[in-house]
């Protein structure tokens, strides 16, 4: 279910924001974060689109038909085209997902495998380094949930994922916010995090 929402308010500037949401259960705390983000953007009169990876039926596997086209910046998956076109039209990118086994869910990893096409998301420099191409995200936000303390995952998200993945495809200025002890912590923990989400969007 690929959704684009436009809310026009006079004298306001509407900049496109893409939201990646990756949780299979619509009663989860991650879904509460998504709804909080959407409500806040609508209050601000901003245009946004949601990549609901599970609801969309996104297949994260890079299969042979798409792999044959990959080096030409093309794909056999129509969802990839929709997601990539939205990202190229956006200047902000928000990701919402749980931390499973100390990293992001496989469907999010597959999103980067499959959607970040050469010649569109990135290209190679003369020395063989990956550099951004047609995506120009000025602000990148990750809202994650976990059971263990956030500092356990800081090296991955702030260092590796940020510098070696996000920045190479034009997703700059990462802000990462994690709600620790989501399932087993006090309700106040989750309430405070939703307030944080409202403040940061």
N, C-alpha and C positions, 0 to 999 in steps of 0.2 A: 504494500500500500504506500506508494510514493506520493507524498503530500506536499503541495506548495500553498502557502497561506500568505495573502497580502492584506494588510490592514492599513488603510490610508487615513492619515490625520493631517489636517491642514497645517502648513508651515513646518512640517517635520520632514526629515530626510530619511528615506527608506533605503537601507543598504541590505543586500542579500546576505542571509546567514544560513549556512548548511549545518544540519544537526545529524550526527550519526548516533543512532540508538541501537544497542545490542543487548537485549534481554528477552528471553522467550515467554516470560510470564507477565501479564498485564496487571497483576496485583502486587508486583514487587516494589521495593523501595526505589529501584532504578526507574520504574515507570513514574513514581511520584516525582522524581527529579525531572524527568522529561516534561511532565505536565506543568511543573513549576517554571521551567525554562520557557515553554510555549506561552504560558499566561503572561510572564514578564515581558516577552518580546511583543506580544499583542498589546499590552499596556503602553509600550513605547512606540507602537505604530510601525514596527519593523517587519519587513518581508523575510520569510524563512521557508525552508523546505526540510523535511524529515526523511532521512534514510532509515527506515525501520527494517533492519536487515532480516530479522526473523519473519516478521509479518509479510515482507516483500517476497519471501522465498528465495533470498539471495543464496546462490551456491558459491561458497568461498574457494572451491577447488578450481585451479587453473587447468581446464581440460584442453585436450588436443586441438579442437577447432579454434579456440581462442588463442592458444599458444602459437599456432601457425600464423596468426595475424598480429601477434603482440609486437614484434619488432617493427611493424609498419604503423604502429599507433592505432590499430584497429582491434575490434573485438567481435565475437559471435554472440555475446550476451547483451541484450538490449538494456538490462539494468545498469550495466557498466557505463554505457553511453549516457544514460540519464544522470547517474551519480556524477560522472566526470564533467558533464556539461554544467551541472549545478555548481560544482566546486569552482570551475573556471569563471563563473558569474558571481562568485561570492568573495567577500573580503573578510568574513569571519567563519570559523569552523568550530563547532562544539561537539565533543564526543562524550557519550554517557554509556558506561559499561561497568560490570563487576570485575574485580580482579580474581581470577581463578588460577590456581597453581602458580601464584607469584607473577602472573603476567595477564595480558588482555585475553579475552576469549578467542578461540581459533577463528571464529567468523570475522572478527575485526582484523586479525592478522591476514586472513584471506582477502579482506577488502583491499588492503594495501598491495597484496600480491597481484590482484586481478584488475583493480581499477586504475592504479597508477601506471598508465601506459607511456612508453617511451615516445618522445616527440610531443607529448601533451602535458604530462605531469613532470617529466624530467627529460634531460638529454645528457649526453656525455661531453665533457670538456676535452680539449686536445690531449690532456694527460690521463684521460680515462676516468676522471671523477664525475660523480653524479651532480648535476646542477639543475635548479628549477627551470621550468619551461613556461607553461601557460597558466599555471595556478599561482595566484598572488593573494594568499591569506595573510592579512595584517595582524590578526589576533586569533590564537588557537587556545581553546580551553578544553581540559579534560576533567569531567566529574566522574570519579570512580568510587566504588564501594569495596570494602574488604573486611576481613575479620582480624587479621594481624595489624600491627601499627603501620602507619603509612611510611615511616622511615625505612621499613624493610624493603620497600619497592622504589625508593627515591632514586637510586643509582640507575635503574632501568629506565624509568620515565623521564627524569630530568637530564640524563646524560645520553645513554645509548639511543633510545627511541627519539628523543628530541633532535639530537645533532645528526644522527646517521639515517634517520627516516624522515621525520617531519620537515626539517629544514631543507633537505635535498629535493623535496617536491613543492617547495614554496609555502610551507605552513610555518609562519614565524611567530615569535613572541609567545611561547607556550606558558600557560598558567595551568597548574595541576592542583586539583583539590580532591582529597580522598576522605571518605567517611569511614573511619575504622570501627570495628566491632558493630557492623551494621545489624546483623541478625541477633546477636547476643548482648549487645549493649543496652543501656537504658533508652527509653523513648525520647528523653531529652536530647540525647546524642543526635538522633535523626531529625528532630525538630530544629535544632540549632544548625544542622547542615542545610536544611531547606531554606532557612533564613540566609545562610551564607550564599546559596545559589542565587537567591533574589538580589542580593547585593552585588554579586559579581557579573551577572548577565547584563 
